[in-house]
Structures are given as structure tokens and as C-alpha cells.
Amino acid sequence: MQNSNANIKVVFIADIVGEPGFKVTANSIQNIINIYDPDVIIANGENAASGKGLTEDIAQKFFNLGIHVITSGNHIWNKKKIFPLLDTNPNILRPLNYPPQVPGHGSCIYEIKTGDKIAVINIQGRTFMQAIDCPFRGIDREIKKLHKQGVNLIIVDFHAEATAEKIAMAWYLNGRVSAVIGTHTHVQTADEQILSQGTAYITDVGMTGSSDSVIGMDKEVAINRFIQQIPFYYKIAKNGNLIFCGVVISIDSNTSKANSIERIQL
């Protein structure tokens, strides 16, 4: 169903880290809704449970706040009790390019109030990360499946470490998806843009959590890990200023091409 001459608004909330991340999301999301009036809200939740992983209880709290789709990354496997929910809840994603034997699925289709269908694909990079299946070949297959189902408006969460891999993926998908949003490194980049064929892109959308931290984690623990080279157990930063990061993307519902992308940092 086409929403003639209308733009679709997508809000993507950056990686929500622990209880501070949930707190600032809960305090900010209604203001975001009031300002941008989004049709769909997506959030990366792989760090929501004490910094690594996601639980069923936290996922439900996200949905109760008004988040529609939860994406993830390599840390989604840290809380094993979430595994059954990855199979049964279509709106909680793990990266698409893990081997097919693992729980869950890497994409979903969300229907907004206008009847337009938005696909969300979650993929993971391989540079400086696990050597899982190829994200480029994997997303090619998934896009073909979605097109056969008549879905052309596609949002991609590319959870990757290397900037070059993210940029390469964006150009690879230019004109074939509506947006490529980088996650994982927790530092918001200032390179938001619309590529030549109408794909919105940002290398990393940032982090939602404590800014008085090392990418959301306790400063002293992080410093000791680097100085002493001993694997101190990371813990969430509990104090300091809270930061809410994200992007809002406007997409033409008729062409599935992005009109604008705006960084959010509160």
C-alpha cells in the first residue's frame, strides 16, 4: 500500500547501554515522539542488560516505551535466556549473517499506520570481529527476498567495528536500501549524509547511556584494563551525565529513497 506524496519518519536510537541508557531513553522518548512524530522507532538493545546482552524483561520495557523494533549485535548471545524469544518475537533481531543453526532471525517487516511496510535488516561486520558469514552476500539474498514480498523500504543496522567496512557496505547498498545505520563503536560520527542514489548513511549513530564513561563502561575499570592488560570485568558506568543519541530519517514512501537524515544528541 502506497502512502501517496507522504514522507515516512524513522527514528533510530543508538546502542542503549545498561540502566543509565534505559533511564535516559525513558526520559527522552516522549519528547522525541512529540518533535519528530515518527512512524517507526528502532533501537539497538544489545548492551541493555548490564552492558552485554538483552533480557525478556528489558525488551518488554523497550516495547512499552514505544520502541517498535530492537536490533542487536555480537553481544546478543551473552544472556542465553533471551534465545527462545529471538525465535518467537519477530521484532527482536540478531545479526542476519550468523550461521542458520543459531536462534533468531536477522530481519523483520513492520507495518506502519498508513499500511506501508518497512523492513529492518540487522547485519554484523567481520573486520576485527568474529569471522561469521559474509554480510555482503547475506544481505544480497535478504534484499531479494524482501523485494519478492513487495517491500522496498529497508533500514539496515550494520553492527561493525571498522569504519571502512561500514562505508563500503553503504556504497554497496546505495540505492537498494533506504538507510544504512552504523552501530557498535558507541561514538557518534559527524558524517550523516544522503548518498547519490538516495540511501541515508551514518558511520556510527553513537550511544545512549552515561557520557561520563568509556563508551558506557566504568572509567577506572577500562583504564586498568588498558594499563595492566588484565581482563578486569567491565561494569556499567553508574554516575555522570546521561546522553541520548540517535538519528531521524525522512523517506519518500513512493520511491523508498531518503530525503534527509538528522543526528540527535541530547
Legacy VTK file of the C-alpha trace (Angstrom):
# vtk DataFile Version 3.0
C-alpha trace
ASCII
DATASET POLYDATA
POINTS 266 float
0.000 0.000 0.000
1.452 3.341 -1.014
1.089 6.436 1.127
0.908 8.896 -1.769
3.066 12.021 -1.532
3.944 11.360 2.110
7.219 11.038 3.933
7.848 8.291 6.446
9.791 9.219 9.562
12.146 6.695 11.136
13.857 7.288 14.475
16.824 5.062 15.311
18.036 5.139 18.921
21.738 4.468 19.394
23.026 1.469 21.400
21.251 1.610 24.785
23.813 0.775 27.482
22.587 -0.633 30.807
20.305 1.019 33.328
21.604 4.557 32.561
20.720 4.003 28.904
17.224 2.809 29.754
16.730 5.747 32.119
17.678 8.412 29.587
15.630 6.653 26.884
12.574 6.588 29.145
13.072 10.277 29.976
13.637 11.360 26.364
11.449 9.242 24.115
8.189 11.149 24.547
9.955 14.380 23.678
11.415 12.698 20.580
7.938 11.491 19.595
6.455 14.961 20.112
9.139 16.645 17.999
9.537 14.179 15.124
6.249 12.215 15.084
7.992 9.034 13.870
6.171 6.223 12.083
8.584 3.656 13.478
11.154 3.681 16.288
14.108 1.290 16.138
16.707 0.856 18.889
19.846 -1.214 19.248
19.472 -3.109 22.530
22.432 -5.490 22.616
24.041 -3.670 25.568
20.871 -3.136 27.594
21.397 -5.871 30.211
24.331 -4.732 32.370
26.270 -3.731 29.268
26.204 -7.047 27.413
23.083 -8.786 26.185
19.323 -8.378 26.420
16.668 -9.943 28.638
12.988 -10.561 28.008
12.045 -8.131 30.786
14.162 -5.314 29.353
12.900 -5.974 25.826
9.321 -5.665 27.054
10.180 -2.395 28.807
11.524 -1.080 25.493
8.328 -2.053 23.693
6.275 -0.415 26.453
8.164 2.841 25.859
7.062 2.834 22.211
10.055 1.215 20.543
8.836 -0.998 17.697
11.936 -2.968 16.623
15.027 -3.956 18.636
18.252 -4.671 16.763
21.422 -6.107 18.265
24.937 -7.363 17.538
27.629 -9.675 18.826
26.605 -9.224 22.490
23.069 -10.543 21.952
24.402 -14.005 22.873
25.574 -13.000 26.368
22.196 -13.671 28.038
21.111 -17.157 26.974
17.600 -16.824 28.393
16.797 -14.466 25.502
17.398 -17.229 22.917
13.784 -18.570 22.814
12.443 -15.027 22.415
14.712 -14.474 19.422
12.802 -17.285 17.727
9.301 -16.207 18.748
9.316 -12.388 18.672
9.650 -11.112 15.095
10.622 -7.614 16.215
13.774 -8.600 18.128
16.645 -9.161 15.720
20.077 -10.744 15.839
22.573 -10.212 13.013
21.450 -11.871 9.799
24.808 -13.346 8.852
25.259 -15.749 11.743
25.066 -19.409 10.676
21.493 -20.648 10.147
21.649 -23.024 13.126
21.676 -20.195 15.706
18.431 -18.886 17.282
16.512 -15.982 15.868
16.270 -14.084 12.616
18.059 -11.142 11.049
15.207 -9.142 9.558
11.589 -8.231 10.104
8.801 -6.397 8.316
6.935 -3.761 10.306
3.652 -2.321 9.011
3.009 1.283 9.996
-0.370 3.000 10.382
-0.509 4.107 6.734
-0.194 0.494 5.595
3.328 0.970 4.291
5.701 -1.855 5.150
9.190 -1.167 6.473
11.837 -3.887 6.581
14.625 -3.778 9.145
17.765 -5.831 8.490
20.430 -6.393 11.156
23.882 -7.430 9.892
27.310 -7.688 11.507
30.750 -6.840 10.193
33.745 -9.192 10.201
36.767 -6.870 10.353
38.216 -7.093 13.908
35.159 -9.197 14.854
34.103 -12.844 14.633
34.633 -14.497 11.268
30.963 -15.192 10.637
29.204 -15.453 7.273
29.737 -12.712 4.691
27.463 -9.708 5.406
27.591 -8.558 1.782
26.389 -11.837 0.303
23.922 -12.337 3.141
22.219 -9.008 2.694
22.045 -9.514 -1.078
19.935 -12.628 -0.512
17.744 -10.896 2.069
17.025 -7.884 -0.131
15.938 -10.199 -2.959
13.536 -11.974 -0.577
12.064 -8.673 0.587
11.597 -7.397 -2.945
9.700 -10.580 -3.832
7.380 -9.732 -0.922
6.892 -6.235 -2.329
8.930 -4.479 0.380
11.314 -1.821 -0.887
11.670 0.476 2.133
14.579 -1.097 4.004
16.514 0.105 7.057
19.863 -1.583 7.796
21.628 -1.692 11.174
25.233 -2.553 10.307
26.908 -3.563 13.573
30.607 -3.339 12.792
33.961 -2.246 14.203
35.762 -0.903 11.129
34.784 2.421 9.620
35.958 1.323 6.176
33.744 -1.776 6.257
30.721 0.338 7.157
31.373 2.864 4.401
31.958 0.076 1.879
28.634 -1.501 2.840
26.839 1.830 2.456
28.133 2.301 -1.084
27.426 -1.352 -1.872
23.783 -0.848 -0.846
23.441 2.686 -2.263
20.063 2.936 -3.977
18.983 -0.537 -2.832
18.050 0.347 0.743
16.644 3.472 2.359
19.248 3.753 5.134
22.437 2.164 6.453
22.989 2.999 10.123
26.277 2.033 11.760
26.297 0.748 15.339
28.752 -0.907 17.779
31.531 1.631 18.430
29.355 3.910 20.619
30.826 7.216 19.401
28.514 9.283 17.225
30.136 10.295 13.941
29.501 13.570 12.114
29.230 12.114 8.604
25.467 11.755 8.205
24.575 12.121 4.534
22.320 11.063 1.690
24.321 9.050 -0.829
23.994 9.586 -4.573
21.184 7.052 -5.080
19.064 8.095 -2.088
20.428 5.960 0.768
20.806 7.703 4.138
24.039 6.862 5.951
25.929 7.457 9.203
29.065 5.543 10.206
28.026 5.281 13.857
24.842 6.514 15.467
26.511 6.678 18.892
25.475 5.544 22.367
22.614 6.106 24.785
23.856 5.921 28.367
26.423 7.549 30.647
28.722 10.006 28.866
30.986 10.096 31.970
32.399 6.734 30.943
34.439 4.790 28.425
31.774 4.003 25.801
29.269 3.390 28.586
31.542 1.429 30.903
33.139 2.403 34.221
36.190 4.587 33.548
38.514 3.109 36.166
37.898 -0.463 35.062
38.504 0.463 31.428
41.710 2.348 32.259
43.022 -0.563 34.351
42.358 -2.993 31.503
44.495 -0.900 29.158
47.310 -0.217 31.640
47.593 -3.637 33.296
46.481 -5.823 30.351
44.460 -7.965 32.776
40.854 -8.777 31.754
39.080 -6.897 34.548
35.342 -7.492 34.312
33.682 -4.481 32.705
30.863 -2.865 34.645
28.384 -0.190 33.669
29.191 3.425 34.497
26.604 4.419 37.079
27.334 8.113 37.525
27.837 11.149 35.369
25.887 12.900 32.652
23.468 10.887 30.573
23.397 11.146 26.791
20.725 10.168 24.275
21.944 9.634 20.704
20.135 8.696 17.532
19.099 9.772 14.068
15.811 10.697 12.445
15.417 9.841 8.774
12.729 11.053 6.381
11.939 8.683 3.492
9.727 9.175 0.436
7.106 6.431 0.665
6.728 6.262 -3.120
10.396 5.911 -4.039
11.767 4.426 -0.769
14.619 6.948 -1.040
15.721 9.086 1.906
15.126 12.817 1.824
17.027 13.720 4.967
18.979 12.358 7.925
19.462 14.331 11.149
21.653 13.463 14.110
20.098 13.577 17.563
22.226 14.125 20.676
20.574 15.160 23.918
LINES 1 267
266 0 1 2 3 4 5 6 7 8 9 10 11 12 13 14 15 16 17 18 19 20 21 22 23 24 25 26 27 28 29 30 31 32 33 34 35 36 37 38 39 40 41 42 43 44 45 46 47 48 49 50 51 52 53 54 55 56 57 58 59 60 61 62 63 64 65 66 67 68 69 70 71 72 73 74 75 76 77 78 79 80 81 82 83 84 85 86 87 88 89 90 91 92 93 94 95 96 97 98 99 100 101 102 103 104 105 106 107 108 109 110 111 112 113 114 115 116 117 118 119 120 121 122 123 124 125 126 127 128 129 130 131 132 133 134 135 136 137 138 139 140 141 142 143 144 145 146 147 148 149 150 151 152 153 154 155 156 157 158 159 160 161 162 163 164 165 166 167 168 169 170 171 172 173 174 175 176 177 178 179 180 181 182 183 184 185 186 187 188 189 190 191 192 193 194 195 196 197 198 199 200 201 202 203 204 205 206 207 208 209 210 211 212 213 214 215 216 217 218 219 220 221 222 223 224 225 226 227 228 229 230 231 232 233 234 235 236 237 238 239 240 241 242 243 244 245 246 247 248 249 250 251 252 253 254 255 256 257 258 259 260 261 262 263 264 265
